[in-house]
Amino acid sequence: MLTPRQARYAFLPVMLVAMTALVGVALVVLQQGLAAGPDEFWMLAWVLAFVLALPGAMLLLPVVGAVLRAATRPETIPLAGVNIPNPGQWGRR
């Protein structure tokens, strides 16, 4: 399990790996467009940017965040403003 701080540090490398896979697929398609000619290449590049990259990034961000949240253990110290139950012998009565 990761601490919240470790999860924040792990987000960038995990996101980089996911986007690298997405870019790899896009490069294979662009290579096919480049073989067809420069006009088809530029049209294919714009179509890929809006059809593959933008929705891919919008889908990958929440997925990576959810995976890291699932792998993160909760903090043992509550956030400010939350009552600590049963303070024990040091609590005032």
N, C-alpha and C positions, 0 to 999 in steps of 0.2 A: 504494500500500500504506500501511496505517496502522501507526503504532507502537502498542504495547500501551496506552500512556497515552491516545492519541487514540481507540483503540477503546473504552476505558472511558468517555470523554466522549461518544462517538457513540452509545452504547447507549441513553441516555435519549431523545434526539430521535427515533431510529429506532423505539423502542418506542412513543413518543407518537403518531407517524404511523400505525403499525399499529393501535393501539387506537382512534384517532380513526375510522379506516375501519370498524372493528367497531361502534363506537358509532353511526356514521351509519346502518348497516344496522338496528341495533336501534331507532333513532328512527323510521325509516320504518314499522317494524312496530308500534311503540307508537302512532303517529299513527292507524293503522288501528284499533287497539283503543280509542283514545280516541273515535273517531267512533262506535263501537258502544255506548258507555256506560261509566259509571265502574266498574261491577262487572267487566266484561270487561277493562277497562284494567288494574286491579290484578292480576287473575289472569294476564294476559298479561305484565305487568311481572315478576312473580315467576318465571314460566316462562322468560322470556328471560334473567333473571339466572342461573339455574342451567343452562339448556340452551345458551345462546349465550355469555354473558360469561365464566363460569368456565372451561369447556373451551377457549374461544378464548384466554384469557390463558395457560392451561397449555400450549397448543400454540405460541403466539407467542413466549413467553420462550425456549425452546430454539432455535427457528428464527432469531430475531434474534441470539442468541448465536453460533450456528453461522455465520451470514453474516458477522458481525464477526470471528470467529476466522479465517475463510477470507480475509478482507481484511487481516489483520494479519500483518506480517512478523515473523519470530522475532527475539528479542533477540540482540545480538552478544556480550553478556557473559553467561557461564553463571551459573546460580543457585549459591548457596553450597553447597559440598560436592561440586561436580563438578570433576573434574580437567581442566585445560586441556591438550590434547595439544600436543606439540612446543613447549615454551616457548622454544626458540631459544637464542641465545648467552648469555642472561642466566640461564638455568636452572642449578641446582646439579647436579653429577654425582656 
